[in-house]
Each structure stands twice: as C-alpha cells, then as structure tokens.
Amino acid sequence: MKFPISPAYLHSQRLEPLYDLSRMVYVNHVLGPKQKEILTKFALALGFTPGNVPYIADKAMSLLVMGVDLDAFVYEMTHLNK
C-alpha cells in the first residue's frame, strides 16, 4: 500500500513486471501459500483481471520452478488459454 504500482494498459506490457516480481517471490526457491498470496497481490496490483489472477499466479510459479527465461515466460503467459 505504501508503494502504488501504475499498471500498464496492455496485457503484454504487464508480463515483464510480473516476471520480475515472480522471481523476487521465488528468490529463496521456496513456494508455498505465502508466496502464492504475495504473487496474487502483485498480479492484482499490475492490473490483471481478478477472475484470472489465481490461474496467472499458478502458471507463473510453475514456470519459475522450471527455470524459464523472460522470453519463454512471456510466451507461455501469452498463450495461457490456448
């Protein structure tokens, strides 16, 4: 709440900040309910649709576990529903 995030207008412009924030959440290589809660808050602050945020957070966390780079992360998140 102390540091408001200005969300990007386009979905594609939100993915790079989501990648960076996801990596920060996963910095200690531990994923649990607390990390998912934090990532969910970040996704909401970035302007993702509240109904899709649980899926976005789950997918972002699974991609981090696989160790993907930014390009693969953006591609996978862009094609999430396909």
C-alpha positions as CSV (number, residue, x, y, z in Angstrom):
1,M,0.0,0.0,0.0
2,K,2.9,2.4,0.6
3,F,4.3,2.0,-2.9
4,P,1.5,2.1,-5.5
5,I,2.1,0.3,-8.8
6,S,1.0,2.0,-12.0
7,P,-0.3,-0.9,-14.1
8,A,0.4,-1.0,-17.8
9,Y,-2.5,-0.6,-20.2
10,L,-1.6,-3.6,-22.4
11,H,-1.5,-7.2,-21.2
12,S,1.8,-7.8,-22.9
13,Q,3.4,-4.9,-21.0
14,R,2.3,-6.4,-17.7
15,L,4.2,-9.7,-18.2
16,E,7.8,-8.4,-17.8
17,P,7.0,-6.8,-14.4
18,L,5.1,-10.0,-13.4
19,Y,8.2,-12.0,-14.3
20,D,10.5,-9.8,-12.2
21,L,8.1,-9.8,-9.3
22,S,7.7,-13.5,-9.5
23,R,11.4,-14.0,-9.5
24,M,11.6,-11.9,-6.3
25,V,9.0,-14.0,-4.6
26,Y,10.9,-17.2,-5.6
27,V,14.3,-15.9,-4.6
28,N,14.8,-18.4,-1.9
29,H,13.5,-21.3,-4.1
30,V,10.6,-21.9,-1.7
31,L,7.0,-21.8,-3.0
32,G,4.1,-22.1,-0.5
33,P,0.8,-20.4,0.4
34,K,2.6,-17.2,1.5
35,Q,4.5,-16.9,-1.8
36,K,1.3,-17.5,-3.8
37,E,-0.6,-14.9,-1.7
38,I,2.1,-12.3,-2.4
39,L,2.2,-13.1,-6.1
40,T,-1.6,-12.9,-6.2
41,K,-1.4,-9.4,-4.7
42,F,1.3,-8.3,-7.2
43,A,-0.8,-9.6,-10.1
44,L,-3.8,-7.7,-8.9
45,A,-1.8,-4.6,-8.5
46,L,-0.4,-5.0,-12.0
47,G,-4.0,-4.8,-13.4
48,F,-4.7,-8.5,-14.3
49,T,-8.3,-9.5,-14.1
50,P,-9.3,-10.6,-10.6
51,G,-11.0,-13.7,-12.0
52,N,-7.8,-14.8,-13.8
53,V,-5.3,-14.0,-11.1
54,P,-5.3,-17.4,-9.5
55,Y,-4.5,-19.1,-12.8
56,I,-1.9,-16.4,-13.6
57,A,-0.2,-16.9,-10.2
58,D,-0.2,-20.7,-10.5
59,K,1.2,-20.6,-14.0
60,A,3.9,-18.0,-13.1
61,M,5.0,-20.1,-10.1
62,S,5.2,-23.3,-12.2
63,L,7.2,-21.5,-14.9
64,L,9.7,-20.3,-12.2
65,V,10.1,-23.8,-10.9
66,M,11.0,-24.9,-14.4
67,G,13.6,-22.1,-14.6
68,V,12.3,-20.4,-17.8
69,D,13.8,-17.1,-19.0
70,L,11.9,-14.0,-19.7
71,D,11.1,-14.8,-23.4
72,A,9.7,-18.3,-22.5
73,F,7.8,-16.8,-19.6
74,V,6.1,-14.1,-21.8
75,Y,5.3,-16.7,-24.5
76,E,3.8,-19.2,-22.0
77,M,1.8,-16.5,-20.2
78,T,0.6,-15.0,-23.5
79,H,-0.6,-18.5,-24.6
80,L,-2.1,-19.4,-21.2
81,N,-5.5,-20.2,-22.5
82,K,-4.5,-22.0,-25.7
